[in-house]
């Protein structure tokens, strides 16, 4: 994760890439068009309900990532 404020969209994009997940599959799981996934990647923040859904789909705890960032001095 970058220094300063976390950019949640970039973090989500990194996890998707690392897991080798196709954008079309991810969009289907979210119930949206793939263009919306690209919008998610561009967002510096996201609402908690959507982040919870994404965390479950990707099987990755983004809240833990944000917690680690928060605990940094």
mmCIF file of the N, C-alpha and C atoms, coordinates in Angstrom:
data_MODEL
# 
_entry.id   MODEL 
# 
loop_
_atom_site.group_PDB 
_atom_site.id 
_atom_site.type_symbol 
_atom_site.label_atom_id 
_atom_site.label_alt_id 
_atom_site.label_comp_id 
_atom_site.label_asym_id 
_atom_site.label_entity_id 
_atom_site.label_seq_id 
_atom_site.pdbx_PDB_ins_code 
_atom_site.Cartn_x 
_atom_site.Cartn_y 
_atom_site.Cartn_z 
_atom_site.occupancy 
_atom_site.B_iso_or_equiv 
_atom_site.pdbx_formal_charge 
_atom_site.auth_seq_id 
_atom_site.auth_comp_id 
_atom_site.auth_asym_id 
_atom_site.auth_atom_id 
_atom_site.pdbx_PDB_model_num 
ATOM 1   N N  . UNK A 1 1  ? 0.844   -1.174  0.000   1.00 0.00 ? 1  UNK A N  1 
ATOM 2   C CA . UNK A 1 1  ? 0.000   0.000   0.000   1.00 0.00 ? 1  UNK A CA 1 
ATOM 3   C C  . UNK A 1 1  ? 0.888   1.234   0.000   1.00 0.00 ? 1  UNK A C  1 
ATOM 4   N N  . UNK A 1 2  ? 0.431   2.296   -0.606  1.00 0.00 ? 2  UNK A N  1 
ATOM 5   C CA . UNK A 1 2  ? 1.201   3.520   -0.729  1.00 0.00 ? 2  UNK A CA 1 
ATOM 6   C C  . UNK A 1 2  ? 1.259   4.265   0.600   1.00 0.00 ? 2  UNK A C  1 
ATOM 7   N N  . UNK A 1 3  ? 2.234   5.174   0.720   1.00 0.00 ? 3  UNK A N  1 
ATOM 8   C CA . UNK A 1 3  ? 2.309   6.056   1.870   1.00 0.00 ? 3  UNK A CA 1 
ATOM 9   C C  . UNK A 1 3  ? 1.181   7.074   1.768   1.00 0.00 ? 3  UNK A C  1 
ATOM 10  N N  . UNK A 1 4  ? 0.858   7.735   2.877   1.00 0.00 ? 4  UNK A N  1 
ATOM 11  C CA . UNK A 1 4  ? -0.228  8.699   2.883   1.00 0.00 ? 4  UNK A CA 1 
ATOM 12  C C  . UNK A 1 4  ? -1.560  7.990   2.988   1.00 0.00 ? 4  UNK A C  1 
ATOM 13  N N  . UNK A 1 5  ? -2.594  8.640   2.530   1.00 0.00 ? 5  UNK A N  1 
ATOM 14  C CA . UNK A 1 5  ? -3.923  8.025   2.574   1.00 0.00 ? 5  UNK A CA 1 
ATOM 15  C C  . UNK A 1 5  ? -4.013  6.858   1.599   1.00 0.00 ? 5  UNK A C  1 
ATOM 16  N N  . UNK A 1 6  ? -4.654  5.771   2.017   1.00 0.00 ? 6  UNK A N  1 
ATOM 17  C CA . UNK A 1 6  ? -4.790  4.630   1.108   1.00 0.00 ? 6  UNK A CA 1 
ATOM 18  C C  . UNK A 1 6  ? -5.766  4.954   -0.015  1.00 0.00 ? 6  UNK A C  1 
ATOM 19  N N  . UNK A 1 7  ? -5.531  4.414   -1.182  1.00 0.00 ? 7  UNK A N  1 
ATOM 20  C CA . UNK A 1 7  ? -6.431  4.556   -2.328  1.00 0.00 ? 7  UNK A CA 1 
ATOM 21  C C  . UNK A 1 7  ? -7.070  3.182   -2.505  1.00 0.00 ? 7  UNK A C  1 
ATOM 22  N N  . UNK A 1 8  ? -8.278  3.031   -2.005  1.00 0.00 ? 8  UNK A N  1 
ATOM 23  C CA . UNK A 1 8  ? -8.907  1.716   -1.957  1.00 0.00 ? 8  UNK A CA 1 
ATOM 24  C C  . UNK A 1 8  ? -9.110  1.123   -3.350  1.00 0.00 ? 8  UNK A C  1 
ATOM 25  N N  . UNK A 1 9  ? -9.398  1.947   -4.334  1.00 0.00 ? 9  UNK A N  1 
ATOM 26  C CA . UNK A 1 9  ? -9.573  1.441   -5.698  1.00 0.00 ? 9  UNK A CA 1 
ATOM 27  C C  . UNK A 1 9  ? -8.316  0.794   -6.239  1.00 0.00 ? 9  UNK A C  1 
ATOM 28  N N  . UNK A 1 10 ? -7.175  1.431   -5.968  1.00 0.00 ? 10 UNK A N  1 
ATOM 29  C CA . UNK A 1 10 ? -5.905  0.860   -6.414  1.00 0.00 ? 10 UNK A CA 1 
ATOM 30  C C  . UNK A 1 10 ? -5.607  -0.448  -5.689  1.00 0.00 ? 10 UNK A C  1 
ATOM 31  N N  . UNK A 1 11 ? -5.943  -0.493  -4.405  1.00 0.00 ? 11 UNK A N  1 
ATOM 32  C CA . UNK A 1 11 ? -5.731  -1.713  -3.630  1.00 0.00 ? 11 UNK A CA 1 
ATOM 33  C C  . UNK A 1 11 ? -6.588  -2.856  -4.173  1.00 0.00 ? 11 UNK A C  1 
ATOM 34  N N  . UNK A 1 12 ? -7.843  -2.571  -4.479  1.00 0.00 ? 12 UNK A N  1 
ATOM 35  C CA . UNK A 1 12 ? -8.733  -3.585  -5.052  1.00 0.00 ? 12 UNK A CA 1 
ATOM 36  C C  . UNK A 1 12 ? -8.173  -4.067  -6.389  1.00 0.00 ? 12 UNK A C  1 
ATOM 37  N N  . UNK A 1 13 ? -7.744  -3.138  -7.213  1.00 0.00 ? 13 UNK A N  1 
ATOM 38  C CA . UNK A 1 13 ? -7.179  -3.485  -8.521  1.00 0.00 ? 13 UNK A CA 1 
ATOM 39  C C  . UNK A 1 13 ? -5.947  -4.382  -8.362  1.00 0.00 ? 13 UNK A C  1 
ATOM 40  N N  . UNK A 1 14 ? -5.086  -4.084  -7.393  1.00 0.00 ? 14 UNK A N  1 
ATOM 41  C CA . UNK A 1 14 ? -3.898  -4.896  -7.136  1.00 0.00 ? 14 UNK A CA 1 
ATOM 42  C C  . UNK A 1 14 ? -4.268  -6.323  -6.745  1.00 0.00 ? 14 UNK A C  1 
ATOM 43  N N  . UNK A 1 15 ? -5.270  -6.467  -5.878  1.00 0.00 ? 15 UNK A N  1 
ATOM 44  C CA . UNK A 1 15 ? -5.695  -7.801  -5.436  1.00 0.00 ? 15 UNK A CA 1 
ATOM 45  C C  . UNK A 1 15 ? -6.285  -8.585  -6.605  1.00 0.00 ? 15 UNK A C  1 
ATOM 46  N N  . UNK A 1 16 ? -7.105  -7.927  -7.411  1.00 0.00 ? 16 UNK A N  1 
ATOM 47  C CA . UNK A 1 16 ? -7.693  -8.579  -8.591  1.00 0.00 ? 16 UNK A CA 1 
ATOM 48  C C  . UNK A 1 16 ? -6.582  -9.068  -9.524  1.00 0.00 ? 16 UNK A C  1 
ATOM 49  N N  . UNK A 1 17 ? -5.600  -8.227  -9.777  1.00 0.00 ? 17 UNK A N  1 
ATOM 50  C CA . UNK A 1 17 ? -4.488  -8.602  -10.663 1.00 0.00 ? 17 UNK A CA 1 
ATOM 51  C C  . UNK A 1 17 ? -3.668  -9.742  -10.067 1.00 0.00 ? 17 UNK A C  1 
ATOM 52  N N  . UNK A 1 18 ? -3.348  -9.639  -8.780  1.00 0.00 ? 18 UNK A N  1 
ATOM 53  C CA . UNK A 1 18 ? -2.537  -10.668 -8.125  1.00 0.00 ? 18 UNK A CA 1 
ATOM 54  C C  . UNK A 1 18 ? -3.218  -12.037 -8.152  1.00 0.00 ? 18 UNK A C  1 
ATOM 55  N N  . UNK A 1 19 ? -4.535  -12.043 -8.041  1.00 0.00 ? 19 UNK A N  1 
ATOM 56  C CA . UNK A 1 19 ? -5.290  -13.296 -8.047  1.00 0.00 ? 19 UNK A CA 1 
ATOM 57  C C  . UNK A 1 19 ? -5.612  -13.773 -9.458  1.00 0.00 ? 19 UNK A C  1 
ATOM 58  N N  . UNK A 1 20 ? -5.288  -12.979 -10.472 1.00 0.00 ? 20 UNK A N  1 
ATOM 59  C CA . UNK A 1 20 ? -5.539  -13.367 -11.857 1.00 0.00 ? 20 UNK A CA 1 
ATOM 60  C C  . UNK A 1 20 ? -7.016  -13.407 -12.211 1.00 0.00 ? 20 UNK A C  1 
ATOM 61  N N  . UNK A 1 21 ? -7.784  -12.534 -11.590 1.00 0.00 ? 21 UNK A N  1 
ATOM 62  C CA . UNK A 1 21 ? -9.236  -12.501 -11.810 1.00 0.00 ? 21 UNK A CA 1 
ATOM 63  C C  . UNK A 1 21 ? -9.550  -11.614 -13.003 1.00 0.00 ? 21 UNK A C  1 
ATOM 64  N N  . UNK A 1 22 ? -10.441 -12.105 -13.870 1.00 0.00 ? 22 UNK A N  1 
ATOM 65  C CA . UNK A 1 22 ? -10.871 -11.317 -15.034 1.00 0.00 ? 22 UNK A CA 1 
ATOM 66  C C  . UNK A 1 22 ? -11.875 -10.244 -14.597 1.00 0.00 ? 22 UNK A C  1 
ATOM 67  N N  . UNK A 1 23 ? -11.756 -9.091  -15.194 1.00 0.00 ? 23 UNK A N  1 
ATOM 68  C CA . UNK A 1 23 ? -12.654 -7.982  -14.876 1.00 0.00 ? 23 UNK A CA 1 
ATOM 69  C C  . UNK A 1 23 ? -14.103 -8.352  -15.161 1.00 0.00 ? 23 UNK A C  1 
ATOM 70  N N  . UNK A 1 24 ? -14.344 -9.090  -16.235 1.00 0.00 ? 24 UNK A N  1 
ATOM 71  C CA . UNK A 1 24 ? -15.727 -9.474  -16.557 1.00 0.00 ? 24 UNK A CA 1 
ATOM 72  C C  . UNK A 1 24 ? -16.314 -10.374 -15.475 1.00 0.00 ? 24 UNK A C  1 
ATOM 73  N N  . UNK A 1 25 ? -15.517 -11.299 -14.946 1.00 0.00 ? 25 UNK A N  1 
ATOM 74  C CA . UNK A 1 25 ? -15.997 -12.183 -13.874 1.00 0.00 ? 25 UNK A CA 1 
ATOM 75  C C  . UNK A 1 25 ? -16.301 -11.363 -12.630 1.00 0.00 ? 25 UNK A C  1 
ATOM 76  N N  . UNK A 1 26 ? -15.388 -10.471 -12.288 1.00 0.00 ? 26 UNK A N  1 
ATOM 77  C CA . UNK A 1 26 ? -15.568 -9.623  -11.116 1.00 0.00 ? 26 UNK A CA 1 
ATOM 78  C C  . UNK A 1 26 ? -16.837 -8.782  -11.243 1.00 0.00 ? 26 UNK A C  1 
ATOM 79  N N  . UNK A 1 27 ? -17.050 -8.204  -12.414 1.00 0.00 ? 27 UNK A N  1 
ATOM 80  C CA . UNK A 1 27 ? -18.253 -7.404  -12.663 1.00 0.00 ? 27 UNK A CA 1 
ATOM 81  C C  . UNK A 1 27 ? -19.514 -8.252  -12.518 1.00 0.00 ? 27 UNK A C  1 
ATOM 82  N N  . UNK A 1 28 ? -19.490 -9.465  -13.043 1.00 0.00 ? 28 UNK A N  1 
ATOM 83  C CA . UNK A 1 28 ? -20.647 -10.362 -12.913 1.00 0.00 ? 28 UNK A CA 1 
ATOM 84  C C  . UNK A 1 28 ? -20.954 -10.644 -11.445 1.00 0.00 ? 28 UNK A C  1 
ATOM 85  N N  . UNK A 1 29 ? -19.911 -10.884 -10.660 1.00 0.00 ? 29 UNK A N  1 
ATOM 86  C CA . UNK A 1 29 ? -20.102 -11.169 -9.235  1.00 0.00 ? 29 UNK A CA 1 
ATOM 87  C C  . UNK A 1 29 ? -20.668 -9.961  -8.491  1.00 0.00 ? 29 UNK A C  1 
ATOM 88  N N  . UNK A 1 30 ? -20.264 -8.775  -8.914  1.00 0.00 ? 30 UNK A N  1 
ATOM 89  C CA . UNK A 1 30 ? -20.777 -7.549  -8.305  1.00 0.00 ? 30 UNK A CA 1 
ATOM 90  C C  . UNK A 1 30 ? -22.163 -7.183  -8.823  1.00 0.00 ? 30 UNK A C  1 
ATOM 91  N N  . UNK A 1 31 ? -22.544 -7.779  -9.947  1.00 0.00 ? 31 UNK A N  1 
ATOM 92  C CA . UNK A 1 31 ? -23.839 -7.464  -10.537 1.00 0.00 ? 31 UNK A CA 1 
ATOM 93  C C  . UNK A 1 31 ? -23.831 -6.137  -11.262 1.00 0.00 ? 31 UNK A C  1 
ATOM 94  N N  . UNK A 1 32 ? -22.708 -5.847  -11.918 1.00 0.00 ? 32 UNK A N  1 
ATOM 95  C CA . UNK A 1 32 ? -22.599 -4.584  -12.647 1.00 0.00 ? 32 UNK A CA 1 
ATOM 96  C C  . UNK A 1 32 ? -21.854 -4.796  -13.961 1.00 0.00 ? 32 UNK A C  1 
ATOM 97  N N  . UNK A 1 33 ? -21.764 -3.752  -14.749 1.00 0.00 ? 33 UNK A N  1 
ATOM 98  C CA . UNK A 1 33 ? -21.026 -3.780  -16.015 1.00 0.00 ? 33 UNK A CA 1 
ATOM 99  C C  . UNK A 1 33 ? -19.548 -3.593  -15.716 1.00 0.00 ? 33 UNK A C  1 
ATOM 100 N N  . UNK A 1 34 ? -18.693 -4.125  -16.556 1.00 0.00 ? 34 UNK A N  1 
ATOM 101 C CA . UNK A 1 34 ? -17.245 -4.027  -16.300 1.00 0.00 ? 34 UNK A CA 1 
ATOM 102 C C  . UNK A 1 34 ? -16.759 -2.582  -16.254 1.00 0.00 ? 34 UNK A C  1 
ATOM 103 N N  . UNK A 1 35 ? -17.446 -1.666  -16.946 1.00 0.00 ? 35 UNK A N  1 
ATOM 104 C CA . UNK A 1 35 ? -17.064 -0.252  -16.860 1.00 0.00 ? 35 UNK A CA 1 
ATOM 105 C C  . UNK A 1 35 ? -17.167 0.262   -15.427 1.00 0.00 ? 35 UNK A C  1 
ATOM 106 N N  . UNK A 1 36 ? -18.145 -0.260  -14.678 1.00 0.00 ? 36 UNK A N  1 
ATOM 107 C CA . UNK A 1 36 ? -18.290 0.136   -13.280 1.00 0.00 ? 36 UNK A CA 1 
ATOM 108 C C  . UNK A 1 36 ? -17.115 -0.360  -12.441 1.00 0.00 ? 36 UNK A C  1 
ATOM 109 N N  . UNK A 1 37 ? -16.563 -1.511  -12.803 1.00 0.00 ? 37 UNK A N  1 
ATOM 110 C CA . UNK A 1 37 ? -15.389 -2.022  -12.092 1.00 0.00 ? 37 UNK A CA 1 
ATOM 111 C C  . UNK A 1 37 ? -14.226 -1.049  -12.274 1.00 0.00 ? 37 UNK A C  1 
ATOM 112 N N  . UNK A 1 38 ? -14.050 -0.540  -13.490 1.00 0.00 ? 38 UNK A N  1 
ATOM 113 C CA . UNK A 1 38 ? -12.980 0.428   -13.738 1.00 0.00 ? 38 UNK A CA 1 
ATOM 114 C C  . UNK A 1 38 ? -13.207 1.709   -12.923 1.00 0.00 ? 38 UNK A C  1 
ATOM 115 N N  . UNK A 1 39 ? -14.463 2.082   -12.726 1.00 0.00 ? 39 UNK A N  1 
ATOM 116 C CA . UNK A 1 39 ? -14.771 3.238   -11.883 1.00 0.00 ? 39 UNK A CA 1 
ATOM 117 C C  . UNK A 1 39 ? -14.387 2.958   -10.429 1.00 0.00 ? 39 UNK A C  1 
ATOM 118 N N  . UNK A 1 40 ? -14.634 1.732   -9.973  1.00 0.00 ? 40 UNK A N  1 
ATOM 119 C CA . UNK A 1 40 ? -14.243 1.347   -8.616  1.00 0.00 ? 40 UNK A CA 1 
ATOM 120 C C  . UNK A 1 40 ? -12.727 1.476   -8.461  1.00 0.00 ? 40 UNK A C  1 
ATOM 121 N N  . UNK A 1 41 ? -11.985 1.009   -9.462  1.00 0.00 ? 41 UNK A N  1 
ATOM 122 C CA . UNK A 1 41 ? -10.525 1.095   -9.406  1.00 0.00 ? 41 UNK A CA 1 
ATOM 123 C C  . UNK A 1 41 ? -10.040 2.542   -9.295  1.00 0.00 ? 41 UNK A C  1 
ATOM 124 N N  . UNK A 1 42 ? -10.795 3.480   -9.820  1.00 0.00 ? 42 UNK A N  1 
ATOM 125 C CA . UNK A 1 42 ? -10.370 4.881   -9.813  1.00 0.00 ? 42 UNK A CA 1 
ATOM 126 C C  . UNK A 1 42 ? -10.748 5.614   -8.522  1.00 0.00 ? 42 UNK A C  1 
ATOM 127 N N  . UNK A 1 43 ? -11.558 4.989   -7.681  1.00 0.00 ? 43 UNK A N  1 
ATOM 128 C CA . UNK A 1 43 ? -12.038 5.657   -6.464  1.00 0.00 ? 43 UNK A CA 1 
ATOM 129 C C  . UNK A 1 43 ? -11.009 5.601   -5.329  1.00 0.00 ? 43 UNK A C  1 
ATOM 130 N N  . UNK A 1 44 ? -10.754 6.729   -4.695  1.00 0.00 ? 44 UNK A N  1 
ATOM 131 C CA . UNK A 1 44 ? -9.864  6.720   -3.536  1.00 0.00 ? 44 UNK A CA 1 
ATOM 132 C C  . UNK A 1 44 ? -10.567 6.212   -2.273  1.00 0.00 ? 44 UNK A C  1 
ATOM 133 N N  . UNK A 1 45 ? -11.896 6.154   -2.296  1.00 0.00 ? 45 UNK A N  1 
ATOM 134 C CA . UNK A 1 45 ? -12.676 5.667   -1.160  1.00 0.00 ? 45 UNK A CA 1 
ATOM 135 C C  . UNK A 1 45 ? -13.877 4.882   -1.683  1.00 0.00 ? 45 UNK A C  1 
ATOM 136 N N  . UNK A 1 46 ? -14.525 4.122   -0.810  1.00 0.00 ? 46 UNK A N  1 
ATOM 137 C CA . UNK A 1 46 ? -15.690 3.330   -1.195  1.00 0.00 ? 46 UNK A CA 1 
ATOM 138 C C  . UNK A 1 46 ? -16.537 3.101   0.062   1.00 0.00 ? 46 UNK A C  1 
ATOM 139 N N  . UNK A 1 47 ? -17.838 2.988   -0.108  1.00 0.00 ? 47 UNK A N  1 
ATOM 140 C CA . UNK A 1 47 ? -18.693 2.783   1.061   1.00 0.00 ? 47 UNK A CA 1 
ATOM 141 C C  . UNK A 1 47 ? -18.462 1.388   1.643   1.00 0.00 ? 47 UNK A C  1 
ATOM 142 N N  . UNK A 1 48 ? -18.713 1.251   2.919   1.00 0.00 ? 48 UNK A N  1 
ATOM 143 C CA . UNK A 1 48 ? -18.386 0.001   3.617   1.00 0.00 ? 48 UNK A CA 1 
ATOM 144 C C  . UNK A 1 48 ? -19.199 -1.192  3.121   1.00 0.00 ? 48 UNK A C  1 
ATOM 145 N N  . UNK A 1 49 ? -20.450 -0.977  2.744   1.00 0.00 ? 49 UNK A N  1 
ATOM 146 C CA . UNK A 1 49 ? -21.275 -2.087  2.257   1.00 0.00 ? 49 UNK A CA 1 
ATOM 147 C C  . UNK A 1 49 ? -20.688 -2.669  0.969   1.00 0.00 ? 49 UNK A C  1 
ATOM 148 N N  . UNK A 1 50 ? -20.297 -1.798  0.059   1.00 0.00 ? 50 UNK A N  1 
ATOM 149 C CA . UNK A 1 50 ? -19.694 -2.256  -1.198  1.00 0.00 ? 50 UNK A CA 1 
ATOM 150 C C  . UNK A 1 50 ? -18.344 -2.911  -0.931  1.00 0.00 ? 50 UNK A C  1 
ATOM 151 N N  . UNK A 1 51 ? -17.563 -2.335  -0.022  1.00 0.00 ? 51 UNK A N  1 
ATOM 152 C CA . UNK A 1 51 ? -16.263 -2.920  0.300   1.00 0.00 ? 51 UNK A CA 1 
ATOM 153 C C  . UNK A 1 51 ? -16.427 -4.303  0.926   1.00 0.00 ? 51 UNK A C  1 
ATOM 154 N N  . UNK A 1 52 ? -17.445 -4.490  1.734   1.00 0.00 ? 52 UNK A N  1 
ATOM 155 C CA . UNK A 1 52 ? -17.714 -5.803  2.322   1.00 0.00 ? 52 UNK A CA 1 
ATOM 156 C C  . UNK A 1 52 ? -18.051 -6.809  1.225   1.00 0.00 ? 52 UNK A C  1 
ATOM 157 N N  . UNK A 1 53 ? -18.871 -6.412  0.282   1.00 0.00 ? 53 UNK A N  1 
ATOM 158 C CA . UNK A 1 53 ? -19.243 -7.293  -0.830  1.00 0.00 ? 53 UNK A CA 1 
ATOM 159 C C  . UNK A 1 53 ? -18.000 -7.662  -1.654  1.00 0.00 ? 53 UNK A C  1 
ATOM 160 N N  . UNK A 1 54 ? -17.167 -6.679  -1.938  1.00 0.00 ? 54 UNK A N  1 
ATOM 161 C CA . UNK A 1 54 ? -15.944 -6.920  -2.706  1.00 0.00 ? 54 UNK A CA 1 
ATOM 162 C C  . UNK A 1 54 ? -15.005 -7.840  -1.927  1.00 0.00 ? 54 UNK A C  1 
ATOM 163 N N  . UNK A 1 55 ? -14.889 -7.612  -0.628  1.00 0.00 ? 55 UNK A N  1 
ATOM 164 C CA . UNK A 1 55 ? -14.034 -8.456  0.214   1.00 0.00 ? 55 UNK A CA 1 
ATOM 165 C C  . UNK A 1 55 ? -14.473 -9.914  0.153   1.00 0.00 ? 55 UNK A C  1 
ATOM 166 N N  . UNK A 1 56 ? -15.763 -10.130 0.204   1.00 0.00 ? 56 UNK A N  1 
ATOM 167 C CA . UNK A 1 56 ? -16.280 -11.506 0.144   1.00 0.00 ? 56 UNK A CA 1 
ATOM 168 C C  . UNK A 1 56 ? -16.044 -12.124 -1.232  1.00 0.00 ? 56 UNK A C  1 
ATOM 169 N N  . UNK A 1 57 ? -16.300 -11.369 -2.275  1.00 0.00 ? 57 UNK A N  1 
ATOM 170 C CA . UNK A 1 57 ? -16.112 -11.884 -3.637  1.00 0.00 ? 57 UNK A CA 1 
ATOM 171 C C  . UNK A 1 57 ? -14.656 -12.253 -3.878  1.00 0.00 ? 57 UNK A C  1 
ATOM 172 N N  . UNK A 1 58 ? -13.751 -11.377 -3.472  1.00 0.00 ? 58 UNK A N  1 
ATOM 173 C CA . UNK A 1 58 ? -12.326 -11.589 -3.738  1.00 0.00 ? 58 UNK A CA 1 
ATOM 174 C C  . UNK A 1 58 ? -11.639 -12.415 -2.652  1.00 0.00 ? 58 UNK A C  1 
ATOM 175 N N  . UNK A 1 59 ? -12.393 -12.732 -1.604  1.00 0.00 ? 59 UNK A N  1 
ATOM 176 C CA . UNK A 1 59 ? -11.845 -13.473 -0.462  1.00 0.00 ? 59 UNK A CA 1 
ATOM 177 C C  . UNK A 1 59 ? -10.578 -12.787 0.062   1.00 0.00 ? 59 UNK A C  1 
ATOM 178 N N  . UNK A 1 60 ? -10.725 -11.483 0.275   1.00 0.00 ? 60 UNK A N  1 
ATOM 179 C CA . UNK A 1 60 ? -9.617  -10.666 0.773   1.00 0.00 ? 60 UNK A CA 1 
ATOM 180 C C  . UNK A 1 60 ? -10.192 -9.629  1.733   1.00 0.00 ? 60 UNK A C  1 
ATOM 181 N N  . UNK A 1 61 ? -9.611  -9.517  2.923   1.00 0.00 ? 61 UNK A N  1 
ATOM 182 C CA . UNK A 1 61 ? -10.108 -8.591  3.935   1.00 0.00 ? 61 UNK A CA 1 
ATOM 183 C C  . UNK A 1 61 ? -9.486  -7.206  3.755   1.00 0.00 ? 61 UNK A C  1 
ATOM 184 N N  . UNK A 1 62 ? -10.167 -6.362  3.000   1.00 0.00 ? 62 UNK A N  1 
ATOM 185 C CA . UNK A 1 62 ? -9.685  -5.001  2.777   1.00 0.00 ? 62 UNK A CA 1 
ATOM 186 C C  . UNK A 1 62 ? -9.761  -4.168  4.051   1.00 0.00 ? 62 UNK A C  1 
ATOM 187 N N  . UNK A 1 63 ? -10.651 -4.520  4.957   1.00 0.00 ? 63 UNK A N  1 
ATOM 188 C CA . UNK A 1 63 ? -10.759 -3.810  6.221   1.00 0.00 ? 63 UNK A CA 1 
ATOM 189 C C  . UNK A 1 63 ? -9.494  -4.017  7.060   1.00 0.00 ? 63 UNK A C  1 
ATOM 190 N N  . UNK A 1 64 ? -8.926  -5.198  6.974   1.00 0.00 ? 64 UNK A N  1 
ATOM 191 C CA . UNK A 1 64 ? -7.667  -5.465  7.669   1.00 0.00 ? 64 UNK A CA 1 
ATOM 192 C C  . UNK A 1 64 ? -6.538  -4.619  7.068   1.00 0.00 ? 64 UNK A C  1 
ATOM 193 N N  . UNK A 1 65 ? -6.521  -4.527  5.746   1.00 0.00 ? 65 UNK A N  1 
ATOM 194 C CA . UNK A 1 65 ? -5.521  -3.684  5.078   1.00 0.00 ? 65 UNK A CA 1 
ATOM 195 C C  . UNK A 1 65 ? -5.630  -2.236  5.551   1.00 0.00 ? 65 UNK A C  1 
ATOM 196 N N  . UNK A 1 66 ? -6.858  -1.728  5.617   1.00 0.00 ? 66 UNK A N  1 
ATOM 197 C CA . UNK A 1 66 ? -7.073  -0.351  6.045   1.00 0.00 ? 66 UNK A CA 1 
ATOM 198 C C  . UNK A 1 66 ? -6.705  -0.182  7.517   1.00 0.00 ? 66 UNK A C  1 
ATOM 199 N N  . UNK A 1 67 ? -6.969  -1.193  8.312   1.00 0.00 ? 67 UNK A N  1 
ATOM 200 C CA . UNK A 1 67 ? -6.614  -1.155  9.723   1.00 0.00 ? 67 UNK A CA 1 
ATOM 201 C C  . UNK A 1 67 ? -5.099  -1.070  9.905   1.00 0.00 ? 67 UNK A C  1 
ATOM 202 N N  . UNK A 1 68 ? -4.347  -1.818  9.104   1.00 0.00 ? 68 UNK A N  1 
ATOM 203 C CA . UNK A 1 68 ? -2.888  -1.759  9.172   1.00 0.00 ? 68 UNK A CA 1 
ATOM 204 C C  . UNK A 1 68 ? -2.394  -0.366  8.812   1.00 0.00 ? 68 UNK A C  1 
ATOM 205 N N  . UNK A 1 69 ? -3.013  0.237   7.790   1.00 0.00 ? 69 UNK A N  1 
ATOM 206 C CA . UNK A 1 69 ? -2.631  1.591   7.399   1.00 0.00 ? 69 UNK A CA 1 
ATOM 207 C C  . UNK A 1 69 ? -2.918  2.570   8.532   1.00 0.00 ? 69 UNK A C  1 
ATOM 208 N N  . UNK A 1 70 ? -4.075  2.404   9.164   1.00 0.00 ? 70 UNK A N  1 
ATOM 209 C CA . UNK A 1 70 ? -4.504  3.299   10.239  1.00 0.00 ? 70 UNK A CA 1 
ATOM 210 C C  . UNK A 1 70 ? -3.540  3.230   11.420  1.00 0.00 ? 70 UNK A C  1 
ATOM 211 N N  . UNK A 1 71 ? -3.013  2.052   11.702  1.00 0.00 ? 71 UNK A N  1 
ATOM 212 C CA . UNK A 1 71 ? -2.127  1.846   12.856  1.00 0.00 ? 71 UNK A CA 1 
ATOM 213 C C  . UNK A 1 71 ? -0.717  2.352   12.622  1.00 0.00 ? 71 UNK A C  1 
ATOM 214 N N  . UNK A 1 72 ? -0.369  2.679   11.377  1.00 0.00 ? 72 UNK A N  1 
ATOM 215 C CA . UNK A 1 72 ? 0.977   3.186   11.100  1.00 0.00 ? 72 UNK A CA 1 
ATOM 216 C C  . UNK A 1 72 ? 1.176   4.539   11.762  1.00 0.00 ? 72 UNK A C  1 
ATOM 217 N N  . UNK A 1 73 ? 2.390   4.792   12.292  1.00 0.00 ? 73 UNK A N  1 
ATOM 218 C CA . UNK A 1 73 ? 2.652   6.089   12.953  1.00 0.00 ? 73 UNK A CA 1 
ATOM 219 C C  . UNK A 1 73 ? 2.624   7.244   11.984  1.00 0.00 ? 73 UNK A C  1 
# 
